[in-house]
Amino acid sequence: MAVEKFADEIRFCASCAKMCRHVCTSGTITKSESATPYGRCLLAYYIQHGQLEPTEEILDVMYQCTTCGLCQANCLLEYDIPKVVESLRADMVERGLVNEDAARLAESAEKEHNPYGEPHSERFSKIKAKRGGSPEVVYFVGCTSAYRCPEIAEAFLRILEEAGVNYAVLDDEWCCGSPILRIGYRKQARELMKHNQEAFRNLKAETIVTSCAGCYRTLKQDYPEQGFPIDAEVLHASEYVQKLLDEKKITLSKEVKKLVTYHDPCHLGRHSELYDPPRKVLEQIPGVELVEMEFNRENARCCGSGGGMEATYPDIADAAGRRRVEEARETGAKVIATTCPFCKRQLAKLCGDDMEVYDLTEMVAESLK
């Protein structure tokens, strides 16, 4: 069983004071003890010791989790409960106990190499990017920027062009595997990873940059963990833009007069501990005034769309997103900036007409001379 490697975490979590219950994204919405980190670990403990068999009810509880990591950030022993949840999902998939919505995502990724089921042949139809050659930098676009938020990809491509960067996108980019890995379909995720690893090696680039927080975490952490290490430096777009600013390869001169609050994506923040680069870039955009939400950095609340929740339990995902939007609204800001296309889509869908949501790259591109 994949969950066996977390035996100590499960045992200690089951006997803890359980403060994580008060921050759990889904548990605080459903008000269900089973849907808290403690509840999930207790179920995992009984399954691990043969006292419970996985059921449809347990399956539901395990998929009512965004794997946001707020529980780990508030755990005295810093146990990685999202990994426990992902492992138990993988075990249930192997047993043939599946969530139908999650299964559709995995099937789409296997067939069309993206979780949306969009034609693979149209992956880059909405953007204009260089391919092939001998690039120094590979821009990994990601499924959501390619199919749902092409404005993010276009903004980052404009930044690369302005800086004169020798870049290219992969000739045949597939999903990074993140959403498929999170929902427990490890075999399919590894197939995606293997393909991309070979594609990166063929281009022999020194640096890989992505504007997606989920892609960043997956390329940097999950690829080596799953046996597909990447022989290149992996950077998030916020890190790379800061590098371009430090090297004076781009200049931000056009004023973008906006009161902005920044939303930390879970993949980029808690899971990757990348908090400062996005804020430093925002502070260098003329006219931008940055105000923080009450819960920020490692305590930032989840937008609700992670861990497959946008597909499996959209009502819970939207409740989490509305809560985050209200928190942003309380700052007085009229703009939410973020560094993840998933977060941008989710928050933009829920914020109404009184607020705007932008990716960091869009704001940088707007400020270019």
SEDREN-356043 format. One record per residue (C-alpha): residue number from 1; residue in one letter; x, y, z. Coordinates in nm, 4 decimals. Each point is the difference from the previous one (the first is absolute). Example, Ala and Ser with C-alpha at 12.3 -4.5 7.8 and 13.67 -1.06 7.14 Angstrom:
<recs>
+-----+----+----------+----------+----------+
!   i ! aa !        X !        Y !        Z !
+-----+----+----------+----------+----------+
!   1 !  A !   1.2300 !  -0.4500 !   0.7800 !
!   2 !  S !   0.1370 !   0.3440 !  -0.0660 !
+-----+----+----------+----------+----------+
</recs>
This chain:
<recs>
+-----+----+----------+----------+----------+
!   i ! aa !        X !        Y !        Z !
+-----+----+----------+----------+----------+
!   1 !  M !   0.0000 !   0.0000 !   0.0000 !
!   2 !  A !   0.1284 !   0.3469 !  -0.0872 !
!   3 !  V !  -0.1253 !   0.1330 !   0.3324 !
!   4 !  E !   0.2211 !  -0.2400 !   0.2018 !
!   5 !  K !   0.3007 !   0.2354 !  -0.0174 !
!   6 !  F !  -0.1981 !   0.2515 !   0.2078 !
!   7 !  A !  -0.0678 !  -0.2402 !   0.2891 !
!   8 !  D !   0.1622 !   0.2223 !   0.2655 !
!   9 !  E !  -0.1784 !   0.3124 !  -0.1193 !
!  10 !  I !  -0.3343 !  -0.1784 !   0.0021 !
!  11 !  R !   0.0554 !  -0.1447 !   0.3479 !
!  12 !  F !   0.1063 !   0.3286 !   0.1603 !
!  13 !  C !  -0.2652 !   0.2031 !  -0.1821 !
!  14 !  A !  -0.2729 !  -0.2316 !   0.1250 !
!  15 !  S !   0.0994 !   0.0773 !   0.3615 !
!  16 !  C !   0.0740 !   0.3742 !  -0.0374 !
!  17 !  A !  -0.1845 !   0.3004 !   0.1463 !
!  18 !  K !  -0.1271 !   0.0647 !  -0.3533 !
!  19 !  M !   0.0396 !   0.3776 !  -0.0346 !
!  20 !  C !   0.0115 !  -0.0504 !  -0.3787 !
!  21 !  R !  -0.3781 !  -0.0402 !   0.0032 !
!  22 !  H !  -0.0379 !   0.3755 !   0.0455 !
!  23 !  V !   0.1850 !   0.0905 !  -0.3216 !
!  24 !  C !  -0.0960 !  -0.2828 !  -0.2366 !
!  25 !  T !  -0.1348 !   0.1459 !  -0.3237 !
!  26 !  S !  -0.2733 !  -0.2589 !  -0.0524 !
!  27 !  G !  -0.0590 !  -0.1037 !   0.3619 !
!  28 !  T !  -0.0898 !   0.3537 !   0.1078 !
!  29 !  I !  -0.2543 !   0.0130 !  -0.2845 !
!  30 !  T !  -0.1596 !  -0.3454 !   0.0272 !
!  31 !  K !   0.0109 !   0.0037 !   0.3822 !
!  32 !  S !   0.0723 !  -0.3712 !  -0.0197 !
!  33 !  E !   0.2515 !  -0.1555 !   0.2383 !
!  34 !  S !   0.0802 !  -0.2654 !  -0.2598 !
!  35 !  A !   0.0979 !   0.2712 !  -0.2487 !
!  36 !  T !   0.2679 !   0.1469 !   0.2270 !
!  37 !  P !   0.3679 !  -0.0990 !  -0.0153 !
!  38 !  Y !  -0.0428 !  -0.1918 !   0.3268 !
!  39 !  G !  -0.3094 !  -0.1769 !  -0.1311 !
!  40 !  R !   0.1748 !  -0.1034 !  -0.3193 !
!  41 !  C !   0.3045 !  -0.1276 !   0.1884 !
!  42 !  L !  -0.2198 !  -0.1945 !   0.2415 !
!  43 !  L !  -0.1715 !  -0.1682 !  -0.2943 !
!  44 !  A !   0.3406 !  -0.0687 !  -0.1565 !
!  45 !  Y !   0.1174 !  -0.1531 !   0.3296 !
!  46 !  Y !  -0.2929 !  -0.2421 !   0.0157 !
!  47 !  I !   0.0408 !  -0.0935 !  -0.3677 !
!  48 !  Q !   0.3740 !  -0.0508 !   0.0463 !
!  49 !  H !  -0.0611 !  -0.2357 !   0.2938 !
!  50 !  G !  -0.2758 !  -0.1976 !  -0.1709 !
!  51 !  Q !  -0.2766 !   0.1317 !   0.2251 !
!  52 !  L !  -0.1800 !   0.1755 !  -0.2850 !
!  53 !  E !  -0.0464 !  -0.0718 !  -0.3684 !
!  54 !  P !  -0.0055 !   0.2980 !  -0.2397 !
!  55 !  T !  -0.3574 !   0.0937 !  -0.0860 !
!  56 !  E !  -0.1776 !   0.2566 !  -0.2175 !
!  57 !  E !  -0.0476 !   0.2161 !   0.3099 !
!  58 !  I !   0.3729 !  -0.0064 !   0.0788 !
!  59 !  L !   0.0753 !   0.0674 !  -0.3663 !
!  60 !  D !  -0.2171 !   0.3131 !   0.0181 !
!  61 !  V !   0.1822 !   0.1256 !   0.3091 !
!  62 !  M !   0.3415 !  -0.0495 !  -0.1596 !
!  63 !  Y !  -0.0999 !   0.1952 !  -0.3106 !
!  64 !  Q !  -0.1444 !   0.2846 !   0.2082 !
!  65 !  C !   0.3530 !   0.1288 !   0.0492 !
!  66 !  T !   0.1825 !   0.2703 !  -0.1949 !
!  67 !  T !   0.3381 !  -0.1325 !   0.1254 !
!  68 !  C !   0.0731 !   0.3668 !   0.0769 !
!  69 !  G !   0.2379 !  -0.0746 !   0.2886 !
!  70 !  L !  -0.1559 !   0.2354 !   0.2562 !
!  71 !  C !  -0.0201 !  -0.2970 !   0.2360 !
!  72 !  Q !   0.3740 !  -0.0628 !  -0.0313 !
!  73 !  A !   0.0750 !   0.3701 !   0.0556 !
!  74 !  N !  -0.1964 !  -0.0193 !   0.3250 !
!  75 !  C !   0.1271 !  -0.3404 !   0.1119 !
!  76 !  L !   0.2476 !   0.0032 !   0.2910 !
!  77 !  L !   0.1842 !  -0.2963 !  -0.1567 !
!  78 !  E !  -0.0419 !   0.1371 !  -0.3562 !
!  79 !  Y !  -0.1409 !  -0.3274 !  -0.1311 !
!  80 !  D !  -0.0749 !  -0.0023 !  -0.3710 !
!  81 !  I !  -0.3671 !  -0.0975 !   0.0124 !
!  82 !  P !  -0.0591 !   0.0929 !  -0.3677 !
!  83 !  K !   0.2475 !  -0.2762 !  -0.0926 !
!  84 !  V !  -0.1969 !  -0.2424 !   0.2182 !
!  85 !  V !  -0.3201 !   0.0962 !  -0.1817 !
!  86 !  E !   0.1629 !  -0.0300 !  -0.3443 !
!  87 !  S !   0.1431 !  -0.3410 !   0.0922 !
!  88 !  L !  -0.3327 !  -0.1306 !   0.1264 !
!  89 !  R !  -0.1681 !   0.1252 !  -0.3176 !
!  90 !  A !   0.2611 !  -0.1927 !  -0.2005 !
!  91 !  D !  -0.0657 !  -0.3148 !   0.2043 !
!  92 !  M !  -0.3746 !   0.0285 !  -0.0588 !
!  93 !  V !   0.0521 !   0.0518 !  -0.3750 !
!  94 !  E !   0.2083 !  -0.3192 !  -0.0076 !
!  95 !  R !  -0.2853 !  -0.1831 !   0.1742 !
!  96 !  G !  -0.2414 !   0.1224 !  -0.2652 !
!  97 !  L !  -0.1823 !   0.2363 !   0.2353 !
!  98 !  V !  -0.0136 !   0.3226 !  -0.1987 !
!  99 !  N !  -0.1600 !   0.3421 !   0.0019 !
! 100 !  E !  -0.1652 !   0.0353 !  -0.3412 !
! 101 !  D !   0.0902 !   0.3679 !  -0.0431 !
! 102 !  A !   0.3625 !  -0.0696 !   0.0872 !
! 103 !  A !   0.0023 !  -0.2976 !  -0.2354 !
! 104 !  R !  -0.1145 !   0.2264 !  -0.2853 !
! 105 !  L !   0.2920 !   0.2356 !   0.0639 !
! 106 !  A !   0.2447 !  -0.2900 !  -0.0145 !
! 107 !  E !  -0.1621 !  -0.1383 !  -0.3156 !
! 108 !  S !   0.0206 !   0.3408 !  -0.1695 !
! 109 !  A !   0.3660 !   0.0362 !   0.0951 !
! 110 !  E !   0.0770 !  -0.3461 !  -0.1331 !
! 111 !  K !  -0.1845 !   0.0587 !  -0.3285 !
! 112 !  E !   0.0680 !   0.3682 !  -0.0755 !
! 113 !  H !   0.2883 !   0.0716 !   0.2416 !
! 114 !  N !  -0.1997 !   0.2637 !   0.1900 !
! 115 !  P !  -0.2638 !  -0.0333 !   0.2740 !
! 116 !  Y !  -0.2525 !   0.2131 !  -0.1895 !
! 117 !  G !  -0.0430 !  -0.2481 !  -0.2839 !
! 118 !  E !   0.0868 !   0.2664 !  -0.2562 !
! 119 !  P !   0.1599 !  -0.1159 !  -0.3272 !
! 120 !  H !   0.3735 !  -0.0393 !   0.0488 !
! 121 !  S !   0.0542 !   0.1311 !  -0.3520 !
! 122 !  E !  -0.1391 !   0.3369 !   0.1135 !
! 123 !  R !   0.2189 !   0.0381 !   0.3098 !
! 124 !  F !   0.1818 !   0.3081 !  -0.1281 !
! 125 !  S !  -0.2666 !   0.1253 !  -0.2381 !
! 126 !  K !  -0.0761 !   0.3031 !   0.2210 !
! 127 !  I !   0.3579 !   0.1199 !   0.0427 !
! 128 !  K !   0.2936 !   0.0881 !  -0.2235 !
! 129 !  A !   0.3227 !  -0.1510 !   0.1259 !
! 130 !  K !   0.3344 !  -0.1113 !  -0.1401 !
! 131 !  R !   0.0693 !  -0.3708 !  -0.0235 !
! 132 !  G !   0.3111 !  -0.2070 !  -0.0523 !
! 133 !  G !   0.3489 !   0.1337 !  -0.0544 !
! 134 !  S !   0.2576 !   0.0098 !   0.2785 !
! 135 !  P !  -0.1661 !   0.2095 !   0.2685 !
! 136 !  E !   0.1603 !   0.1038 !   0.3265 !
! 137 !  V !  -0.3448 !   0.0096 !   0.1609 !
! 138 !  V !  -0.2992 !  -0.2292 !  -0.0462 !
! 139 !  Y !  -0.3348 !   0.1552 !   0.0856 !
! 140 !  F !  -0.2289 !  -0.2742 !   0.1301 !
! 141 !  V !  -0.3441 !   0.1454 !  -0.0692 !
! 142 !  G !  -0.2207 !  -0.2461 !   0.1871 !
! 143 !  C !  -0.3531 !  -0.1165 !  -0.0799 !
! 144 !  T !  -0.1968 !   0.2791 !   0.1654 !
! 145 !  S !   0.1999 !   0.2815 !  -0.1581 !
! 146 !  A !  -0.0152 !  -0.1774 !  -0.3356 !
! 147 !  Y !  -0.3713 !  -0.0788 !  -0.0057 !
! 148 !  R !  -0.1724 !   0.2239 !   0.2560 !
! 149 !  C !   0.2214 !   0.3025 !   0.0751 !
! 150 !  P !   0.2067 !   0.0715 !  -0.3122 !
! 151 !  E !   0.0330 !   0.3626 !   0.1122 !
! 152 !  I !   0.2456 !  -0.1195 !   0.2662 !
! 153 !  A !   0.2164 !  -0.1776 !  -0.2566 !
! 154 !  E !  -0.0177 !   0.2974 !  -0.2375 !
! 155 !  A !   0.1069 !   0.2374 !   0.2777 !
! 156 !  F !   0.2997 !  -0.2137 !   0.0934 !
! 157 !  L !   0.0990 !  -0.0450 !  -0.3628 !
! 158 !  R !  -0.0064 !   0.3781 !  -0.0424 !
! 159 !  I !   0.2344 !   0.0318 !   0.2991 !
! 160 !  L !   0.2395 !  -0.2553 !  -0.1514 !
! 161 !  E !  -0.0049 !   0.1808 !  -0.3352 !
! 162 !  E !   0.0588 !   0.3379 !   0.1646 !
! 163 !  A !   0.2993 !  -0.1406 !   0.1878 !
! 164 !  G !   0.1463 !  -0.1596 !  -0.3138 !
! 165 !  V !   0.0023 !  -0.3446 !   0.1569 !
! 166 !  N !   0.0933 !  -0.2967 !  -0.2181 !
! 167 !  Y !  -0.3003 !  -0.2162 !   0.0836 !
! 168 !  A !  -0.2298 !  -0.2649 !  -0.1432 !
! 169 !  V !  -0.2973 !  -0.2077 !   0.1077 !
! 170 !  L !   0.0048 !  -0.3772 !  -0.0290 !
! 171 !  D !  -0.0904 !  -0.1326 !  -0.3432 !
! 172 !  D !  -0.2339 !  -0.2491 !   0.1659 !
! 173 !  E !  -0.0871 !   0.1193 !   0.3508 !
! 174 !  W !  -0.2243 !  -0.2259 !   0.2101 !
! 175 !  C !  -0.1689 !   0.0682 !   0.3338 !
! 176 !  C !   0.2605 !   0.0195 !   0.2762 !
! 177 !  G !  -0.1947 !  -0.2707 !   0.1857 !
! 178 !  S !  -0.0823 !   0.2016 !   0.3104 !
! 179 !  P !  -0.3816 !  -0.0255 !  -0.0018 !
! 180 !  I !   0.0174 !  -0.3677 !  -0.0920 !
! 181 !  L !   0.2524 !  -0.0785 !   0.2730 !
! 182 !  R !  -0.2067 !   0.1838 !   0.2641 !
! 183 !  I !  -0.3118 !  -0.2042 !  -0.0748 !
! 184 !  G !   0.1803 !  -0.3317 !   0.0351 !
! 185 !  Y !   0.0646 !  -0.1063 !  -0.3601 !
! 186 !  R !   0.3732 !  -0.0533 !   0.0351 !
! 187 !  K !   0.0496 !  -0.2262 !  -0.3012 !
! 188 !  Q !  -0.1509 !   0.2582 !  -0.2364 !
! 189 !  A !   0.1897 !   0.2843 !   0.1703 !
! 190 !  R !   0.3294 !  -0.1837 !  -0.0440 !
! 191 !  E !  -0.0661 !  -0.0487 !  -0.3699 !
! 192 !  L !  -0.0459 !   0.3757 !  -0.0369 !
! 193 !  M !   0.3163 !   0.0660 !   0.2000 !
! 194 !  K !   0.2072 !  -0.2439 !  -0.2026 !
! 195 !  H !  -0.1063 !   0.1654 !  -0.3256 !
! 196 !  N !   0.0819 !   0.3519 !   0.1207 !
! 197 !  Q !   0.3311 !  -0.1089 !   0.1511 !
! 198 !  E !   0.1090 !  -0.1347 !  -0.3405 !
! 199 !  A !  -0.1246 !   0.3156 !  -0.1739 !
! 200 !  F !   0.2041 !   0.2196 !   0.2367 !
! 201 !  R !   0.3104 !  -0.2096 !  -0.0583 !
! 202 !  N !  -0.0395 !   0.0286 !  -0.3762 !
! 203 !  L !   0.0086 !   0.3814 !   0.0176 !
! 204 !  K !   0.2958 !  -0.0012 !   0.2436 !
! 205 !  A !  -0.1023 !   0.3332 !   0.1547 !
! 206 !  E !   0.1707 !   0.1249 !   0.3150 !
! 207 !  T !  -0.3152 !   0.1477 !   0.1492 !
! 208 !  I !  -0.3688 !  -0.0920 !   0.0043 !
! 209 !  V !  -0.2479 !   0.2709 !   0.0965 !
! 210 !  T !  -0.3717 !  -0.0382 !   0.0598 !
! 211 !  S !  -0.2693 !   0.2504 !   0.0951 !
! 212 !  C !  -0.2125 !  -0.2699 !   0.1665 !
! 213 !  A !   0.0483 !  -0.0641 !   0.3719 !
! 214 !  G !  -0.1137 !  -0.3617 !  -0.0341 !
! 215 !  C !   0.2357 !  -0.0683 !  -0.2900 !
! 216 !  Y !   0.2857 !   0.1616 !   0.1931 !
! 217 !  R !  -0.0477 !  -0.2157 !   0.3080 !
! 218 !  T !  -0.0432 !  -0.3140 !  -0.2071 !
! 219 !  L !   0.3004 !   0.0529 !  -0.2264 !
! 220 !  K !   0.2229 !   0.0958 !   0.2906 !
! 221 !  Q !  -0.1138 !  -0.2460 !   0.2674 !
! 222 !  D !  -0.2207 !  -0.2776 !  -0.1347 !
! 223 !  Y !   0.2003 !  -0.0839 !  -0.3126 !
! 224 !  P !   0.3112 !  -0.1010 !   0.1985 !
! 225 !  E !  -0.2139 !  -0.1699 !   0.2683 !
! 226 !  Q !  -0.1756 !  -0.2085 !  -0.2648 !
! 227 !  G !   0.3269 !  -0.0923 !  -0.1722 !
! 228 !  F !   0.0101 !   0.2612 !  -0.2767 !
! 229 !  P !   0.2626 !   0.2579 !   0.1009 !
! 230 !  I !   0.0440 !   0.3009 !  -0.2276 !
! 231 !  D !   0.3514 !   0.0995 !  -0.1032 !
! 232 !  A !  -0.0694 !   0.3721 !   0.0075 !
! 233 !  E !  -0.0749 !   0.2797 !   0.2423 !
! 234 !  V !  -0.3753 !   0.0344 !   0.0584 !
! 235 !  L !  -0.1295 !   0.3494 !   0.0741 !
! 236 !  H !  -0.3406 !   0.1539 !   0.0479 !
! 237 !  A !  -0.0796 !   0.3003 !  -0.2200 !
! 238 !  S !   0.0105 !   0.2299 !   0.3053 !
! 239 !  E !   0.3583 !  -0.1094 !   0.0729 !
! 240 !  Y !   0.1016 !   0.0414 !  -0.3621 !
! 241 !  V !  -0.1576 !   0.3450 !  -0.0327 !
! 242 !  Q !   0.1867 !   0.1109 !   0.3119 !
! 243 !  K !   0.3207 !  -0.1318 !  -0.1586 !
! 244 !  L !  -0.0690 !   0.2010 !  -0.3168 !
! 245 !  L !  -0.0625 !   0.3111 !   0.2100 !
! 246 !  D !   0.3210 !  -0.0519 !   0.1999 !
! 247 !  E !   0.1973 !  -0.0383 !  -0.3237 !
! 248 !  K !  -0.1755 !   0.3099 !  -0.1426 !
! 249 !  K !  -0.1198 !  -0.1947 !  -0.3033 !
! 250 !  I !  -0.3490 !   0.1425 !   0.0407 !
! 251 !  T !  -0.1191 !   0.3343 !   0.1326 !
! 252 !  L !  -0.3326 !   0.0609 !   0.1682 !
! 253 !  S !  -0.0811 !   0.3612 !  -0.0800 !
! 254 !  K !  -0.3711 !   0.0206 !  -0.0753 !
! 255 !  E !  -0.2056 !   0.0837 !   0.3080 !
! 256 !  V !  -0.2590 !  -0.2573 !   0.1019 !
! 257 !  K !  -0.1899 !   0.1944 !   0.2643 !
! 258 !  K !  -0.1750 !  -0.2715 !   0.1975 !
! 259 !  L !  -0.0551 !  -0.0992 !   0.3626 !
! 260 !  V !   0.0926 !  -0.3677 !  -0.0097 !
! 261 !  T !  -0.0189 !  -0.2931 !   0.2383 !
! 262 !  Y !   0.2007 !  -0.3123 !  -0.0750 !
! 263 !  H !  -0.1394 !  -0.3527 !   0.0267 !
! 264 !  D !   0.2612 !  -0.2669 !   0.0762 !
! 265 !  P !  -0.0737 !  -0.3158 !  -0.2035 !
! 266 !  C !   0.0320 !  -0.3119 !   0.2154 !
! 267 !  H !   0.2369 !  -0.1690 !  -0.2463 !
! 268 !  L !   0.2324 !   0.3001 !  -0.0128 !
! 269 !  G !  -0.0283 !   0.1073 !   0.3631 !
! 270 !  R !  -0.0396 !  -0.2743 !   0.2580 !
! 271 !  H !   0.1161 !  -0.2836 !  -0.2271 !
! 272 !  S !   0.2977 !   0.1849 !  -0.1498 !
! 273 !  E !   0.0642 !   0.2781 !   0.2560 !
! 274 !  L !   0.0173 !   0.2644 !  -0.2711 !
! 275 !  Y !  -0.1483 !   0.3106 !   0.1579 !
! 276 !  D !   0.2338 !   0.2922 !  -0.0677 !
! 277 !  P !   0.0637 !   0.0080 !  -0.3785 !
! 278 !  P !  -0.3617 !   0.0799 !  -0.0982 !
! 279 !  R !  -0.0218 !   0.2739 !   0.2616 !
! 280 !  K !   0.3358 !   0.1505 !  -0.0972 !
! 281 !  V !  -0.1057 !   0.0155 !  -0.3652 !
! 282 !  L !  -0.3347 !   0.1601 !   0.0875 !
! 283 !  E !   0.1767 !   0.2631 !   0.2098 !
! 284 !  Q !   0.2145 !   0.0958 !  -0.3014 !
! 285 !  I !  -0.2991 !   0.0723 !  -0.2241 !
! 286 !  P !  -0.0523 !   0.3779 !  -0.0026 !
! 287 !  G !  -0.3321 !   0.0994 !   0.1538 !
! 288 !  V !  -0.0728 !  -0.3302 !   0.1712 !
! 289 !  E !  -0.0789 !   0.0158 !   0.3720 !
! 290 !  L !   0.0095 !  -0.3414 !   0.1633 !
! 291 !  V !  -0.2206 !  -0.0851 !   0.2989 !
! 292 !  E !  -0.0047 !  -0.3385 !   0.1700 !
! 293 !  M !  -0.3014 !  -0.2108 !   0.0851 !
! 294 !  E !  -0.0381 !  -0.1107 !   0.3610 !
! 295 !  F !   0.1045 !  -0.3526 !  -0.0914 !
! 296 !  N !   0.3093 !   0.0103 !  -0.2191 !
! 297 !  R !   0.3219 !  -0.1829 !  -0.0765 !
! 298 !  E !   0.0042 !  -0.3397 !   0.1794 !
! 299 !  N !  -0.3427 !   0.0714 !   0.1496 !
! 300 !  A !  -0.1637 !   0.1104 !  -0.3254 !
! 301 !  R !  -0.3390 !  -0.1548 !  -0.0590 !
! 302 !  C !  -0.0516 !  -0.2261 !  -0.3012 !
! 303 !  C !  -0.2026 !   0.1171 !  -0.3007 !
! 304 !  G !  -0.1716 !  -0.3400 !   0.0011 !
! 305 !  S !   0.0970 !  -0.1306 !  -0.3436 !
! 306 !  G !   0.2935 !  -0.2239 !   0.0946 !
! 307 !  G !   0.0182 !  -0.3749 !   0.0500 !
! 308 !  G !  -0.2572 !  -0.0614 !  -0.2709 !
! 309 !  M !  -0.2750 !   0.1685 !   0.2054 !
! 310 !  E !  -0.1081 !   0.2299 !  -0.2804 !
! 311 !  A !  -0.1104 !  -0.3131 !  -0.1875 !
! 312 !  T !  -0.0985 !  -0.2327 !   0.2845 !
! 313 !  Y !  -0.1739 !   0.2337 !   0.2473 !
! 314 !  P !  -0.0521 !   0.3387 !  -0.1696 !
! 315 !  D !  -0.2449 !   0.1165 !   0.2677 !
! 316 !  I !   0.2628 !  -0.0342 !   0.2730 !
! 317 !  A !   0.2655 !   0.1486 !  -0.2291 !
! 318 !  D !  -0.2170 !   0.3041 !  -0.0704 !
! 319 !  A !  -0.0805 !   0.0502 !   0.3693 !
! 320 !  A !   0.3727 !   0.0093 !   0.0730 !
! 321 !  G !   0.0559 !   0.2413 !  -0.2882 !
! 322 !  R !  -0.2760 !   0.2357 !   0.1152 !
! 323 !  R !   0.1521 !   0.0072 !   0.3467 !
! 324 !  R !   0.3356 !   0.0998 !  -0.1465 !
! 325 !  V !  -0.1569 !   0.2697 !  -0.2184 !
! 326 !  E !  -0.1773 !   0.1501 !   0.3022 !
! 327 !  E !   0.3306 !   0.0105 !   0.1839 !
! 328 !  A !   0.1569 !   0.1796 !  -0.2965 !
! 329 !  R !  -0.2914 !   0.2431 !  -0.0105 !
! 330 !  E !   0.0532 !   0.0883 !   0.3675 !
! 331 !  T !   0.3441 !   0.1427 !  -0.0835 !
! 332 !  G !  -0.1593 !   0.2717 !  -0.2130 !
! 333 !  A !   0.1943 !  -0.1191 !  -0.3045 !
! 334 !  K !  -0.1678 !  -0.0017 !  -0.3386 !
! 335 !  V !   0.2448 !  -0.2466 !  -0.1524 !
! 336 !  I !   0.1041 !  -0.3513 !   0.1008 !
! 337 !  A !   0.3362 !  -0.0993 !  -0.1431 !
! 338 !  T !   0.1099 !  -0.3611 !  -0.0024 !
! 339 !  T !   0.2545 !  -0.2302 !  -0.1632 !
! 340 !  C !  -0.2096 !  -0.3006 !  -0.0947 !
! 341 !  P !  -0.2472 !  -0.0371 !  -0.2883 !
! 342 !  F !  -0.2191 !  -0.2325 !   0.2088 !
! 343 !  C !  -0.0257 !   0.2638 !   0.2734 !
! 344 !  K !  -0.0625 !   0.2759 !  -0.2528 !
! 345 !  R !  -0.2905 !  -0.1860 !  -0.1629 !
! 346 !  Q !  -0.1562 !  -0.0964 !   0.3320 !
! 347 !  L !   0.0211 !   0.3431 !   0.1619 !
! 348 !  A !  -0.1028 !   0.1871 !  -0.3162 !
! 349 !  K !  -0.3080 !  -0.2204 !  -0.0296 !
! 350 !  L !  -0.1099 !   0.0886 !   0.3530 !
! 351 !  C !   0.1052 !   0.3611 !   0.0607 !
! 352 !  G !  -0.2768 !   0.1813 !  -0.1882 !
! 353 !  D !   0.0252 !   0.3384 !  -0.1701 !
! 354 !  D !   0.1607 !   0.1948 !   0.2856 !
! 355 !  M !   0.3387 !  -0.1752 !  -0.0204 !
! 356 !  E !   0.2418 !  -0.1107 !  -0.2701 !
! 357 !  V !   0.2373 !  -0.2953 !   0.0042 !
! 358 !  Y !   0.3327 !   0.0039 !  -0.1850 !
! 359 !  D !   0.2943 !  -0.2291 !  -0.0266 !
! 360 !  L !   0.3268 !   0.1661 !   0.1001 !
! 361 !  T !   0.1343 !  -0.0379 !  -0.3541 !
! 362 !  E !  -0.2926 !   0.2007 !  -0.1390 !
! 363 !  M !   0.0750 !   0.2895 !   0.2323 !
! 364 !  V !   0.3700 !  -0.0110 !  -0.0882 !
! 365 !  A !  -0.0769 !  -0.0065 !  -0.3742 !
! 366 !  E !  -0.2344 !   0.2973 !   0.0438 !
! 367 !  S !   0.2805 !   0.1983 !   0.1638 !
! 368 !  L !   0.2630 !  -0.0664 !  -0.2667 !
! 369 !  K !   0.1176 !   0.3116 !  -0.1792 !
+-----+----+----------+----------+----------+
</recs>
